Amino acid sequence: MSFTEYLRKKADPLWKQEHDHPFVVGIGNGTLPADRFEYYLKQDYVFLIEFSRVIAIAVAKAPMLMEMTWLSELLNETLHTEMDLHISYCQDFGLSKDEILSTPMSPTTHSYTRHMLEAAYSGNFLDAAVGILPCSWGYSEIGKSLLSKGLPAHSPHHSRWIEMYSSPEFESLAVTLRDIIDKATVDLPDSRLIELEEIFIISSRYEYRFWEAAYTLESW
């Protein structure tokens, strides 16, 4: 069992809760109310700005050119593909880019991004990579799971989200990130693996809380 396979197994109860969350279920069947989807899109854009900072730190701390190159590609993909798609989504809801950028972080978005940034700043590139893995891998897994149940044809907004995160291109990002982590963790002492496991589990908990915050329209 690879290290990321081990992490996924440890976090399975948390990830099952994500798959069963009414927000995720609502995307899958097209019943998620527009106000909750709008809240999510704005918070996710704010989140991705900080997510990109974490990747940038990982690039700077990566020990080998191969890791630097791939992490740079992930940063570019996030900044110029995923975030552009979010802007497009938000425009479908009548939201301007300026309005999105002025969105204050929710308590959960703030806490989650501070967790990832702290791991990245205080640790090495592995801490940063493990911190972002539940988001990258989890979205791919959710997207493929929802697609397997069929797109909600009556709801193009939800279908578009599912198509994006179920795509082979998005999945390949998570696969490569896992491969980098698995190679870098070979022969690490158990004490170090436990540290990385804690980062992964905390990020997984925040992934669930992120869905919950959007579903309940969390505010300060």
Long-range contacts (C-beta under 8 A, 24 or more apart in sequence): 2-178, 2-182, 3-181, 3-182, 3-185, 3-193, 3-196, 4-133, 4-137, 4-178, 4-181, 4-182, 6-197, 7-130, 7-133, 7-196, 7-197, 7-200, 8-137, 10-197, 10-200, 10-201, 11-134, 11-200, 11-201, 11-204, 14-201, 14-204, 14-205, 14-207, 14-208, 15-138, 15-141, 15-204, 17-208, 18-138, 18-142, 18-207, 18-208, 18-211, 19-141, 19-142, 19-145, 21-208, 21-211, 21-212, 21-215, 22-215, 23-211, 23-212, 23-214, 23-215, 24-142, 24-146, 24-211, 26-158, 27-146, 27-158, 27-161, 27-162, 28-145, 28-146, 28-149, 28-152, 28-158, 28-162, 29-152, 30-152, 30-154, 30-155, 30-158, 30-159, 31-152, 31-155, 32-158, 34-93, 35-217, 36-214, 36-215, 36-217, 37-93, 37-157, 37-158, 37-214, 38-90, 38-93, 38-95, 39-214, 39-217, 40-214, 41-86, 41-89, 41-90, 41-93, 41-95, 41-100, 42-90, 42-95, 42-99, 42-100, 42-103, 43-103, 43-105, 43-106, 43-109, 43-210, 43-213, 43-214, 44-86, 45-83, 45-86, 45-87, 45-90, 45-100, 45-101, 45-103, 46-100, 46-103, 46-105, 46-109, 47-109, 47-112, 47-113, 47-210, 48-78, 48-82, 48-83, 48-86, 49-83, 50-113, 50-116, 50-117, 51-78, 51-113, 51-116, 51-132, 51-135, 52-78, 52-79, 52-83, 53-117, 53-120, 54-113, 54-116, 54-117, 54-119, 54-120, 54-128, 54-131, 54-132, 55-128, 55-132, 57-117, 57-120, 57-121, 57-125, 57-128, 58-120, 58-125, 58-128, 58-129, 58-132, 59-125, 61-120, 61-124, 61-125, 61-128, 62-125, 63-124, 63-125, 67-125, 67-180, 67-184, 70-176, 70-180, 71-125, 71-129, 71-180, 74-173, 74-176, 74-177, 77-173, 85-164, 89-157, 89-160, 89-161, 92-157, 93-157, 104-220, 106-213, 106-218, 106-219, 106-220, 107-213, 107-218, 107-219, 107-220, 108-206, 108-209, 108-210, 108-212, 108-213, 108-218, 109-210, 109-213, 111-206, 111-209, 112-203, 112-206, 112-209, 112-210, 115-199, 115-202, 115-203, 115-206, 116-203, 119-199, 123-195, 123-199, 125-184, 126-181, 126-184, 126-185, 126-196, 127-195, 127-196, 127-199, 129-177, 129-180, 129-181, 129-184, 130-181, 130-196, 130-199, 130-200, 130-203, 131-199, 131-200, 131-203, 132-177, 132-203, 133-174, 133-177, 133-178, 133-181, 133-200, 133-203, 134-200, 134-203, 134-204, 134-206, 134-207, 135-203, 135-207, 136-173, 136-174, 136-177, 137-174, 137-177, 137-178, 138-204, 138-207, 139-165, 139-170, 140-165, 140-166, 140-170, 140-171, 140-173, 140-174, 143-167, 143-170, 144-171
